[in-house]
Amino acid sequence: MSRRYLLTPRQRECLSEAQKGRTAIQIAHKLGISEHTVNSYFSEAYRRLGARNRAHAVALATSLGEI
């Protein structure tokens, strides 16, 4: 049975990179997307997780097994 994730693969990827201490611009360069797109992924991930900020989102995603 496949696992159902709360976050999209890109949102998980961005949060995983943030967990490593990377900034939005560093993540954007690594993924080949714009900084604005990275920040959009973060914003939607915050909403889905009920997080207040990036650190909170990373902590929640980690505890939920999303990243």
mmCIF file as gemmi writes it, N, C-alpha and C atoms, coordinates in Angstrom:
data_model
loop_
_atom_site.group_PDB
_atom_site.id
_atom_site.type_symbol
_atom_site.label_atom_id
_atom_site.label_alt_id
_atom_site.label_comp_id
_atom_site.label_asym_id
_atom_site.label_entity_id
_atom_site.label_seq_id
_atom_site.pdbx_PDB_ins_code
_atom_site.Cartn_x
_atom_site.Cartn_y
_atom_site.Cartn_z
_atom_site.occupancy
_atom_site.B_iso_or_equiv
_atom_site.pdbx_formal_charge
_atom_site.auth_seq_id
_atom_site.auth_asym_id
_atom_site.pdbx_PDB_model_num
ATOM 1 N N . MET Axp A 1 ? 0.844 -1.172 0 1 0 ? 1 A 1
ATOM 2 C CA . MET Axp A 1 ? 0 0 0 1 0 ? 1 A 1
ATOM 3 C C . MET Axp A 1 ? 0.894 1.241 0 1 0 ? 1 A 1
ATOM 4 N N . SER Axp A 2 ? 0.568 2.207 -0.837 1 0 ? 2 A 1
ATOM 5 C CA . SER Axp A 2 ? 1.39 3.416 -0.926 1 0 ? 2 A 1
ATOM 6 C C . SER Axp A 2 ? 1.017 4.403 0.178 1 0 ? 2 A 1
ATOM 7 N N . ARG Axp A 3 ? 1.996 5.162 0.589 1 0 ? 3 A 1
ATOM 8 C CA . ARG Axp A 3 ? 1.799 6.148 1.653 1 0 ? 3 A 1
ATOM 9 C C . ARG Axp A 3 ? 1.202 7.407 1.065 1 0 ? 3 A 1
ATOM 10 N N . ARG Axp A 4 ? 0.255 7.994 1.77 1 0 ? 4 A 1
ATOM 11 C CA . ARG Axp A 4 ? -0.344 9.261 1.338 1 0 ? 4 A 1
ATOM 12 C C . ARG Axp A 4 ? 0.327 10.385 2.104 1 0 ? 4 A 1
ATOM 13 N N . TYR Axp A 5 ? 0.867 11.321 1.369 1 0 ? 5 A 1
ATOM 14 C CA . TYR Axp A 5 ? 1.563 12.451 1.964 1 0 ? 5 A 1
ATOM 15 C C . TYR Axp A 5 ? 0.653 13.667 2.034 1 0 ? 5 A 1
ATOM 16 N N . LEU Axp A 6 ? 0.871 14.472 3.065 1 0 ? 6 A 1
ATOM 17 C CA . LEU Axp A 6 ? 0.159 15.737 3.226 1 0 ? 6 A 1
ATOM 18 C C . LEU Axp A 6 ? 0.728 16.783 2.263 1 0 ? 6 A 1
ATOM 19 N N . LEU Axp A 7 ? 2.037 16.71 2.029 1 0 ? 7 A 1
ATOM 20 C CA . LEU Axp A 7 ? 2.739 17.683 1.192 1 0 ? 7 A 1
ATOM 21 C C . LEU Axp A 7 ? 3.043 17.098 -0.185 1 0 ? 7 A 1
ATOM 22 N N . THR Axp A 8 ? 3.216 17.998 -1.158 1 0 ? 8 A 1
ATOM 23 C CA . THR Axp A 8 ? 3.612 17.558 -2.496 1 0 ? 8 A 1
ATOM 24 C C . THR Axp A 8 ? 5.1 17.188 -2.474 1 0 ? 8 A 1
ATOM 25 N N . PRO Axp A 9 ? 5.56 16.442 -3.468 1 0 ? 9 A 1
ATOM 26 C CA . PRO Axp A 9 ? 6.987 16.111 -3.519 1 0 ? 9 A 1
ATOM 27 C C . PRO Axp A 9 ? 7.886 17.357 -3.513 1 0 ? 9 A 1
ATOM 28 N N . ARG Axp A 10 ? 7.502 18.408 -4.23 1 0 ? 10 A 1
ATOM 29 C CA . ARG Axp A 10 ? 8.321 19.628 -4.278 1 0 ? 10 A 1
ATOM 30 C C . ARG Axp A 10 ? 8.336 20.333 -2.923 1 0 ? 10 A 1
ATOM 31 N N . GLN Axp A 11 ? 7.202 20.371 -2.246 1 0 ? 11 A 1
ATOM 32 C CA . GLN Axp A 11 ? 7.156 20.978 -0.916 1 0 ? 11 A 1
ATOM 33 C C . GLN Axp A 11 ? 8.055 20.204 0.041 1 0 ? 11 A 1
ATOM 34 N N . ARG Axp A 12 ? 8.002 18.885 -0.033 1 0 ? 12 A 1
ATOM 35 C CA . ARG Axp A 12 ? 8.868 18.062 0.822 1 0 ? 12 A 1
ATOM 36 C C . ARG Axp A 12 ? 10.334 18.302 0.492 1 0 ? 12 A 1
ATOM 37 N N . GLU Axp A 13 ? 10.64 18.413 -0.798 1 0 ? 13 A 1
ATOM 38 C CA . GLU Axp A 13 ? 12.02 18.649 -1.226 1 0 ? 13 A 1
ATOM 39 C C . GLU Axp A 13 ? 12.532 19.994 -0.702 1 0 ? 13 A 1
ATOM 40 N N . CYS Axp A 14 ? 11.718 21.034 -0.803 1 0 ? 14 A 1
ATOM 41 C CA . CYS Axp A 14 ? 12.115 22.359 -0.311 1 0 ? 14 A 1
ATOM 42 C C . CYS Axp A 14 ? 12.312 22.35 1.199 1 0 ? 14 A 1
ATOM 43 N N . LEU Axp A 15 ? 11.403 21.714 1.929 1 0 ? 15 A 1
ATOM 44 C CA . LEU Axp A 15 ? 11.546 21.654 3.385 1 0 ? 15 A 1
ATOM 45 C C . LEU Axp A 15 ? 12.758 20.818 3.788 1 0 ? 15 A 1
ATOM 46 N N . SER Axp A 16 ? 13.031 19.768 3.038 1 0 ? 16 A 1
ATOM 47 C CA . SER Axp A 16 ? 14.206 18.948 3.316 1 0 ? 16 A 1
ATOM 48 C C . SER Axp A 16 ? 15.492 19.759 3.138 1 0 ? 16 A 1
ATOM 49 N N . GLU Axp A 17 ? 15.532 20.579 2.101 1 0 ? 17 A 1
ATOM 50 C CA . GLU Axp A 17 ? 16.697 21.444 1.884 1 0 ? 17 A 1
ATOM 51 C C . GLU Axp A 17 ? 16.785 22.512 2.975 1 0 ? 17 A 1
ATOM 52 N N . ALA Axp A 18 ? 15.646 23.046 3.396 1 0 ? 18 A 1
ATOM 53 C CA . ALA Axp A 18 ? 15.633 24.034 4.483 1 0 ? 18 A 1
ATOM 54 C C . ALA Axp A 18 ? 16.142 23.403 5.773 1 0 ? 18 A 1
ATOM 55 N N . GLN Axp A 19 ? 15.818 22.141 5.975 1 0 ? 19 A 1
ATOM 56 C CA . GLN Axp A 19 ? 16.28 21.414 7.16 1 0 ? 19 A 1
ATOM 57 C C . GLN Axp A 19 ? 17.811 21.362 7.199 1 0 ? 19 A 1
ATOM 58 N N . LYS Axp A 20 ? 18.434 21.377 6.042 1 0 ? 20 A 1
ATOM 59 C CA . LYS Axp A 20 ? 19.897 21.357 5.933 1 0 ? 20 A 1
ATOM 60 C C . LYS Axp A 20 ? 20.5 22.746 6.087 1 0 ? 20 A 1
ATOM 61 N N . GLY Axp A 21 ? 19.641 23.752 6.308 1 0 ? 21 A 1
ATOM 62 C CA . GLY Axp A 21 ? 20.122 25.109 6.528 1 0 ? 21 A 1
ATOM 63 C C . GLY Axp A 21 ? 20.231 25.956 5.277 1 0 ? 21 A 1
ATOM 64 N N . ARG Axp A 22 ? 19.694 25.476 4.177 1 0 ? 22 A 1
ATOM 65 C CA . ARG Axp A 22 ? 19.783 26.236 2.928 1 0 ? 22 A 1
ATOM 66 C C . ARG Axp A 22 ? 18.725 27.332 2.873 1 0 ? 22 A 1
ATOM 67 N N . THR Axp A 23 ? 19.072 28.436 2.235 1 0 ? 23 A 1
ATOM 68 C CA . THR Axp A 23 ? 18.144 29.555 2.065 1 0 ? 23 A 1
ATOM 69 C C . THR Axp A 23 ? 17.264 29.307 0.844 1 0 ? 23 A 1
ATOM 70 N N . ALA Axp A 24 ? 16.236 30.127 0.701 1 0 ? 24 A 1
ATOM 71 C CA . ALA Axp A 24 ? 15.334 29.984 -0.447 1 0 ? 24 A 1
ATOM 72 C C . ALA Axp A 24 ? 16.089 30.143 -1.762 1 0 ? 24 A 1
ATOM 73 N N . ILE Axp A 25 ? 17.007 31.084 -1.822 1 0 ? 25 A 1
ATOM 74 C CA . ILE Axp A 25 ? 17.752 31.292 -3.075 1 0 ? 25 A 1
ATOM 75 C C . ILE Axp A 25 ? 18.677 30.108 -3.367 1 0 ? 25 A 1
ATOM 76 N N . GLN Axp A 26 ? 19.282 29.532 -2.335 1 0 ? 26 A 1
ATOM 77 C CA . GLN Axp A 26 ? 20.126 28.353 -2.528 1 0 ? 26 A 1
ATOM 78 C C . GLN Axp A 26 ? 19.293 27.16 -3.004 1 0 ? 26 A 1
ATOM 79 N N . ILE Axp A 27 ? 18.118 27.008 -2.418 1 0 ? 27 A 1
ATOM 80 C CA . ILE Axp A 27 ? 17.216 25.925 -2.824 1 0 ? 27 A 1
ATOM 81 C C . ILE Axp A 27 ? 16.782 26.135 -4.271 1 0 ? 27 A 1
ATOM 82 N N . ALA Axp A 28 ? 16.449 27.367 -4.615 1 0 ? 28 A 1
ATOM 83 C CA . ALA Axp A 28 ? 16.027 27.687 -5.981 1 0 ? 28 A 1
ATOM 84 C C . ALA Axp A 28 ? 17.11 27.317 -6.989 1 0 ? 28 A 1
ATOM 85 N N . HIS Axp A 29 ? 18.355 27.691 -6.698 1 0 ? 29 A 1
ATOM 86 C CA . HIS Axp A 29 ? 19.462 27.362 -7.609 1 0 ? 29 A 1
ATOM 87 C C . HIS Axp A 29 ? 19.624 25.854 -7.735 1 0 ? 29 A 1
ATOM 88 N N . LYS Axp A 30 ? 19.547 25.156 -6.619 1 0 ? 30 A 1
ATOM 89 C CA . LYS Axp A 30 ? 19.728 23.707 -6.64 1 0 ? 30 A 1
ATOM 90 C C . LYS Axp A 30 ? 18.635 23.013 -7.446 1 0 ? 30 A 1
ATOM 91 N N . LEU Axp A 31 ? 17.388 23.488 -7.314 1 0 ? 31 A 1
ATOM 92 C CA . LEU Axp A 31 ? 16.256 22.839 -7.982 1 0 ? 31 A 1
ATOM 93 C C . LEU Axp A 31 ? 15.974 23.393 -9.378 1 0 ? 31 A 1
ATOM 94 N N . GLY Axp A 32 ? 16.653 24.485 -9.736 1 0 ? 32 A 1
ATOM 95 C CA . GLY Axp A 32 ? 16.452 25.077 -11.053 1 0 ? 32 A 1
ATOM 96 C C . GLY Axp A 32 ? 15.114 25.783 -11.196 1 0 ? 32 A 1
ATOM 97 N N . ILE Axp A 33 ? 14.655 26.389 -10.107 1 0 ? 33 A 1
ATOM 98 C CA . ILE Axp A 33 ? 13.395 27.133 -10.105 1 0 ? 33 A 1
ATOM 99 C C . ILE Axp A 33 ? 13.652 28.51 -9.5 1 0 ? 33 A 1
ATOM 100 N N . SER Axp A 34 ? 12.656 29.384 -9.55 1 0 ? 34 A 1
ATOM 101 C CA . SER Axp A 34 ? 12.853 30.732 -9.012 1 0 ? 34 A 1
ATOM 102 C C . SER Axp A 34 ? 12.705 30.748 -7.49 1 0 ? 34 A 1
ATOM 103 N N . GLU Axp A 35 ? 13.297 31.761 -6.88 1 0 ? 35 A 1
ATOM 104 C CA . GLU Axp A 35 ? 13.165 31.954 -5.436 1 0 ? 35 A 1
ATOM 105 C C . GLU Axp A 35 ? 11.691 32.16 -5.071 1 0 ? 35 A 1
ATOM 106 N N . HIS Axp A 36 ? 10.963 32.876 -5.923 1 0 ? 36 A 1
ATOM 107 C CA . HIS Axp A 36 ? 9.535 33.099 -5.692 1 0 ? 36 A 1
ATOM 108 C C . HIS Axp A 36 ? 8.776 31.766 -5.631 1 0 ? 36 A 1
ATOM 109 N N . THR Axp A 37 ? 9.114 30.85 -6.517 1 0 ? 37 A 1
ATOM 110 C CA . THR Axp A 37 ? 8.461 29.538 -6.532 1 0 ? 37 A 1
ATOM 111 C C . THR Axp A 37 ? 8.774 28.769 -5.256 1 0 ? 37 A 1
ATOM 112 N N . VAL Axp A 38 ? 10.015 28.815 -4.813 1 0 ? 38 A 1
ATOM 113 C CA . VAL Axp A 38 ? 10.391 28.157 -3.557 1 0 ? 38 A 1
ATOM 114 C C . VAL Axp A 38 ? 9.566 28.732 -2.414 1 0 ? 38 A 1
ATOM 115 N N . ASN Axp A 39 ? 9.471 30.053 -2.348 1 0 ? 39 A 1
ATOM 116 C CA . ASN Axp A 39 ? 8.7 30.68 -1.274 1 0 ? 39 A 1
ATOM 117 C C . ASN Axp A 39 ? 7.216 30.331 -1.366 1 0 ? 39 A 1
ATOM 118 N N . SER Axp A 40 ? 6.713 30.145 -2.574 1 0 ? 40 A 1
ATOM 119 C CA . SER Axp A 40 ? 5.32 29.706 -2.743 1 0 ? 40 A 1
ATOM 120 C C . SER Axp A 40 ? 5.134 28.287 -2.21 1 0 ? 40 A 1
ATOM 121 N N . TYR Axp A 41 ? 6.1 27.415 -2.485 1 0 ? 41 A 1
ATOM 122 C CA . TYR Axp A 41 ? 6.039 26.052 -1.94 1 0 ? 41 A 1
ATOM 123 C C . TYR Axp A 41 ? 6.058 26.094 -0.415 1 0 ? 41 A 1
ATOM 124 N N . PHE Axp A 42 ? 6.906 26.943 0.148 1 0 ? 42 A 1
ATOM 125 C CA . PHE Axp A 42 ? 6.953 27.075 1.607 1 0 ? 42 A 1
ATOM 126 C C . PHE Axp A 42 ? 5.618 27.566 2.158 1 0 ? 42 A 1
ATOM 127 N N . SER Axp A 43 ? 5.059 28.595 1.551 1 0 ? 43 A 1
ATOM 128 C CA . SER Axp A 43 ? 3.792 29.163 2.039 1 0 ? 43 A 1
ATOM 129 C C . SER Axp A 43 ? 2.678 28.126 2.052 1 0 ? 43 A 1
ATOM 130 N N . GLU Axp A 44 ? 2.575 27.368 0.99 1 0 ? 44 A 1
ATOM 131 C CA . GLU Axp A 44 ? 1.533 26.342 0.929 1 0 ? 44 A 1
ATOM 132 C C . GLU Axp A 44 ? 1.81 25.219 1.928 1 0 ? 44 A 1
ATOM 133 N N . ALA Axp A 45 ? 3.08 24.871 2.109 1 0 ? 45 A 1
ATOM 134 C CA . ALA Axp A 45 ? 3.431 23.851 3.104 1 0 ? 45 A 1
ATOM 135 C C . ALA Axp A 45 ? 3.076 24.337 4.51 1 0 ? 45 A 1
ATOM 136 N N . TYR Axp A 46 ? 3.342 25.61 4.807 1 0 ? 46 A 1
ATOM 137 C CA . TYR Axp A 46 ? 2.972 26.168 6.121 1 0 ? 46 A 1
ATOM 138 C C . TYR Axp A 46 ? 1.475 26.022 6.338 1 0 ? 46 A 1
ATOM 139 N N . ARG Axp A 47 ? 0.7 26.358 5.314 1 0 ? 47 A 1
ATOM 140 C CA . ARG Axp A 47 ? -0.759 26.284 5.427 1 0 ? 47 A 1
ATOM 141 C C . ARG Axp A 47 ? -1.219 24.848 5.679 1 0 ? 47 A 1
ATOM 142 N N . ARG Axp A 48 ? -0.668 23.924 4.907 1 0 ? 48 A 1
ATOM 143 C CA . ARG Axp A 48 ? -1.072 22.519 5.043 1 0 ? 48 A 1
ATOM 144 C C . ARG Axp A 48 ? -0.677 21.934 6.391 1 0 ? 48 A 1
ATOM 145 N N . LEU Axp A 49 ? 0.456 22.368 6.915 1 0 ? 49 A 1
ATOM 146 C CA . LEU Axp A 49 ? 0.953 21.841 8.19 1 0 ? 49 A 1
ATOM 147 C C . LEU Axp A 49 ? 0.433 22.613 9.402 1 0 ? 49 A 1
ATOM 148 N N . GLY Axp A 50 ? -0.074 23.817 9.167 1 0 ? 50 A 1
ATOM 149 C CA . GLY Axp A 50 ? -0.476 24.677 10.279 1 0 ? 50 A 1
ATOM 150 C C . GLY Axp A 50 ? 0.732 25.282 10.974 1 0 ? 50 A 1
ATOM 151 N N . ALA Axp A 51 ? 1.793 25.513 10.207 1 0 ? 51 A 1
ATOM 152 C CA . ALA Axp A 51 ? 3.049 26.032 10.758 1 0 ? 51 A 1
ATOM 153 C C . ALA Axp A 51 ? 3.064 27.556 10.752 1 0 ? 51 A 1
ATOM 154 N N . ARG Axp A 52 ? 3.801 28.114 11.694 1 0 ? 52 A 1
ATOM 155 C CA . ARG Axp A 52 ? 3.924 29.567 11.811 1 0 ? 52 A 1
ATOM 156 C C . ARG Axp A 52 ? 5.106 30.13 11.022 1 0 ? 52 A 1
ATOM 157 N N . ASN Axp A 53 ? 6.127 29.308 10.803 1 0 ? 53 A 1
ATOM 158 C CA . ASN Axp A 53 ? 7.325 29.773 10.1 1 0 ? 53 A 1
ATOM 159 C C . ASN Axp A 53 ? 8.083 28.563 9.548 1 0 ? 53 A 1
ATOM 160 N N . ARG Axp A 54 ? 9.203 28.823 8.926 1 0 ? 54 A 1
ATOM 161 C CA . ARG Axp A 54 ? 9.976 27.759 8.277 1 0 ? 54 A 1
ATOM 162 C C . ARG Axp A 54 ? 10.478 26.713 9.267 1 0 ? 54 A 1
ATOM 163 N N . ALA Axp A 55 ? 11.024 27.164 10.385 1 0 ? 55 A 1
ATOM 164 C CA . ALA Axp A 55 ? 11.533 26.216 11.382 1 0 ? 55 A 1
ATOM 165 C C . ALA Axp A 55 ? 10.402 25.345 11.924 1 0 ? 55 A 1
ATOM 166 N N . HIS Axp A 56 ? 9.256 25.952 12.17 1 0 ? 56 A 1
ATOM 167 C CA . HIS Axp A 56 ? 8.098 25.208 12.66 1 0 ? 56 A 1
ATOM 168 C C . HIS Axp A 56 ? 7.639 24.199 11.607 1 0 ? 56 A 1
ATOM 169 N N . ALA Axp A 57 ? 7.621 24.601 10.345 1 0 ? 57 A 1
ATOM 170 C CA . ALA Axp A 57 ? 7.22 23.701 9.261 1 0 ? 57 A 1
ATOM 171 C C . ALA Axp A 57 ? 8.178 22.515 9.148 1 0 ? 57 A 1
ATOM 172 N N . VAL Axp A 58 ? 9.474 22.775 9.257 1 0 ? 58 A 1
ATOM 173 C CA . VAL Axp A 58 ? 10.464 21.694 9.198 1 0 ? 58 A 1
ATOM 174 C C . VAL Axp A 58 ? 10.256 20.734 10.363 1 0 ? 58 A 1
ATOM 175 N N . ALA Axp A 59 ? 10.041 21.274 11.56 1 0 ? 59 A 1
ATOM 176 C CA . ALA Axp A 59 ? 9.83 20.427 12.738 1 0 ? 59 A 1
ATOM 177 C C . ALA Axp A 59 ? 8.571 19.574 12.584 1 0 ? 59 A 1
ATOM 178 N N . LEU Axp A 60 ? 7.485 20.19 12.136 1 0 ? 60 A 1
ATOM 179 C CA . LEU Axp A 60 ? 6.233 19.446 11.956 1 0 ? 60 A 1
ATOM 180 C C . LEU Axp A 60 ? 6.37 18.384 10.868 1 0 ? 60 A 1
ATOM 181 N N . ALA Axp A 61 ? 6.968 18.758 9.744 1 0 ? 61 A 1
ATOM 182 C CA . ALA Axp A 61 ? 7.134 17.81 8.64 1 0 ? 61 A 1
ATOM 183 C C . ALA Axp A 61 ? 8.005 16.628 9.058 1 0 ? 61 A 1
ATOM 184 N N . THR Axp A 62 ? 9.022 16.897 9.853 1 0 ? 62 A 1
ATOM 185 C CA . THR Axp A 62 ? 9.888 15.829 10.351 1 0 ? 62 A 1
ATOM 186 C C . THR Axp A 62 ? 9.114 14.904 11.281 1 0 ? 62 A 1
ATOM 187 N N . SER Axp A 63 ? 8.379 15.484 12.215 1 0 ? 63 A 1
ATOM 188 C CA . SER Axp A 63 ? 7.641 14.662 13.182 1 0 ? 63 A 1
ATOM 189 C C . SER Axp A 63 ? 6.525 13.851 12.525 1 0 ? 63 A 1
ATOM 190 N N . LEU Axp A 64 ? 5.993 14.343 11.413 1 0 ? 64 A 1
ATOM 191 C CA . LEU Axp A 64 ? 4.937 13.626 10.689 1 0 ? 64 A 1
ATOM 192 C C . LEU Axp A 64 ? 5.483 12.625 9.667 1 0 ? 64 A 1
ATOM 193 N N . GLY Axp A 65 ? 6.809 12.583 9.525 1 0 ? 65 A 1
ATOM 194 C CA . GLY Axp A 65 ? 7.418 11.666 8.564 1 0 ? 65 A 1
ATOM 195 C C . GLY Axp A 65 ? 7.321 12.137 7.123 1 0 ? 65 A 1
ATOM 196 N N . GLU Axp A 66 ? 7.069 13.43 6.94 1 0 ? 66 A 1
ATOM 197 C CA . GLU Axp A 66 ? 6.985 13.985 5.587 1 0 ? 66 A 1
ATOM 198 C C . GLU Axp A 66 ? 8.377 14.176 4.985 1 0 ? 66 A 1
ATOM 199 N N . ILE Axp A 67 ? 9.34 14.481 5.834 1 0 ? 67 A 1
ATOM 200 C CA . ILE Axp A 67 ? 10.73 14.631 5.367 1 0 ? 67 A 1
ATOM 201 C C . ILE Axp A 67 ? 11.646 13.843 6.283 1 0 ? 67 A 1
